[in-house]
Every structure is written in structure tokens, then in C-alpha cells.
């Protein structure tokens, strides 16, 4: 699947009429806001689902230029990695948090560590990293997923980068639901 097809797939999935009418993103938006991300850098922002939820307090980065175009059409601030590096936002200590939501499972653990190393310098002192990944059924739902990232692996990644685990929890349902419900997530927060 090429970049354009992937972006179009995300748009179809996230903007389905029934999902909009039922506002199925409401619990996930609430969960993100309750983490109080402050001024947030979302790495792997896709078409901006999370950026929409936090408004002007976020900047997105994604390797997919078609997804970045969708973000910009939505009025969001988003860049390809190269554009971000040349932007006024690429300043050491600029962000309160970094979010990777449904990104970690698209790479190996080692690739995830390398990716985060590229961005943690933009975190302020005492900044936080928020990692969100699908549980079992959600992981199996997408052929582009590479490595299953559970609490243990996500916590190891944060530890390797010098972060202390602040909290880990299953959302929106208890951990057992991840084997049954496609949208159950691992949420791991680390602080410097």
C-alpha cells in the first residue's frame, strides 16, 4: 500500500458517517486531554485525528506527505520530518510532550528507540512521552503492523531513553478486553 492509499484508507475509516454520528472518538479524545499533554509534538500524526482533539496546542510530524496535506486542509500544523527540521518548532526544549499514538507497532522496538531519539531533544526538561499502541485484536487488524508492542516493550523503550514510567494502563477497557475489542489500547507515559 503506497502513501496515498494509506492516507485515503485512514480517511475512509476515521470519517465513516456512523463513526461521526456516534462520535466514537470521544472517549479517546477525553483520554488524551486528561493526560494534559501541554504543547505537544505528535510523531506519526497521520491525518491529524489527535491533533484535532487538542486544537492549537499541537504540532504533527509524519513521513507520509499525503497525510500531511490532509492535516493542513484541516487547518492543523503538520510537517514531514524534513520540513519540521527546518521549521520554527524544531527547537530544543520546545514541547511539553511527545505523542506516538498507533505508531510503535509499525516498526521494530529498535526502530522505535531510534525514532524517539530523533525527537526527544525537542522536549523540555521534565517533559513526557506518551506511547499508545493497539492490543492483540487491534494489532492483528492491520497488515502494516510489524511488531506487537505491549506494556513491557513500551516501558523498555522509555527506560532505554532515560525516561521513568509515570503510568501504564489499558484503555478504554481493562486489559483482558484487548483480546476481544479491536480498539483497546496500551497507554504508557514516561517522564524525564
N, C-alpha and C positions, 0 to 999 in steps of 0.2 A: 504494500500500500504506500503510495507516494504522499508527500506533504499535503498536497491539495486534497486528495481523497480523505486523508486523516482529519483534516480540518472540517471538511464537509460532513464526515461521519459524526464528529463531535457536535456540530450544529444541529444535525438531524436528531441526535439522541437528547441533547440538552434543551432543545426548543420545541419538542413534541407538544402539541396542543394540550393533551391531557396532563402533561407534567407542569405546564404553565398554569392551567386552570386549578390544579390541586396544590400548586406551589410546593412541589416536593423538595425543593432546595431549602425551604425554611429552617428545618432542624439543623442542617449543615451550616447554614449562614449564622444561625444563633450560636452554634458551637465555635465557629471561628471567631466571632465577635467576643464571646465570653473568655477567650484566651488572651484578649487585649493585646493584639499584635503591634499596636502603635503604628509608626511609619514602617511599612512592610515591603520587602522585596520578595516577590513570588518568582521563584526559579522554576521554569516549566509551566508557565501560566496558561498555556493552551489558548482557548478563545475568550478567556477572561472571566470564567464563572466565579472565581473567588474575588477577583478584583472588583467586579460589580457589587459584591456584598459589602466591601469595605469602603467603597467610594474613592475619594481623592487621597486617601491615606495609604495608597499602594502603588507600586511600580512593578511591571511584569517583564520577564525575560523568557524568550522561547526560541528554540532553534528553527522552528517552523515559520517561515515568512508569511504564509497564508493565514496562520493563526494570529500573528501579529497584526496583519491587515484587518482581521475581524475585530480584534481588540480596539484598534484605532477607530474603526467605524462606529464602535460603541462609545467612543469618547474617552477611552482608557489610555493611560500612559504605559506603553509597552514597546520593547525593543528586541531585536535579535541580539545575541551576545556581542557581536562586533559593534553594533550601534550603541548598546549600553556602555561598553568600554569607552566610547567617545562622548558620552553624554555628561551632563552636569550632575547626574546622580551617582556616577562611578567615583565616589569619594570615600576614603577610609572613614569608618565610623558614622556613616550617613543614616543607617537604618536601625530601627529598634528590633526588628525580627526578620528572619528569612523563613519563608514557607515553601515547602515542597509537598504538594498535595497530588497524589497519584502520579508520581514521577519516579520514585525509587525503584518500583517494580519493573520499570522499563530498562533497567541496567543491572549490572552485577554490583555486589557490595563494594568492590574495589573501585569501580567506576563512580559509584555514588560518593565515596570518600573524595575522589579526585575532583568531582564536580563541586562539592561543597567547599573544598579548599580554595577553589577559584573565587568564591563569593564571600566567605566568612570575613575577609578583611574589610568588607563594607559594613559590618556590624559594629555598633557602638559597644563600649565596654559594658558588660553585664547584659549584652544582647542575647536574644533567644533564637533557637532554631526549632521550627515546628515541622515534624515529619508526619505525613498522613499516607497510609497505604491500605489497599484492599485486603480483606481477609480471604479465606480459601475460595469461596464461590465467586467473589469478585475477581480474584486473581485469574481463575480459570475462564472468565467471561471474555477475555481479550487476548487474541493471538499474538499481539505485540508485546505482551509481558515476558520478561526474561528471567527474573529471579524473585521467588516469594520472599517478601520482607516482613518478618514478624517482629514482635516486641524485642526479642533478643538481638536480632541483626540490626535493627534500627538503633537500639541502645548502644551496641558495639561501635557503630559508625560515629555516633556522637562522642563516645568516650575516646575513640581514636583521634578525634579532632580537638580534644581538650574540654568538652562540654560535660557538665554534670546533669544527670537526668533529673528534671524537675517533676515530671509526672508522665505516666503511661496509662492509657485507658482504652477501652473498646467503646465505639460509638456507632450508631445510636443505641444499639442493644448490647447486652452482655456478650462476653467472648464466645460462648457456645453458639451464638446466632450466626457467626461468620461462616459456619459450615452449611447454613441454610439460606441466609439472606445475602443477596449479591452486593448490597450497598453498606454492609457493616465494615467498619474501618478500624485499623490500628492508629492511634494517635500518640505520638511520643514527642515530648517537649524537653529540650535541653537548654541550659543556661551557662553562659561563660562565667 
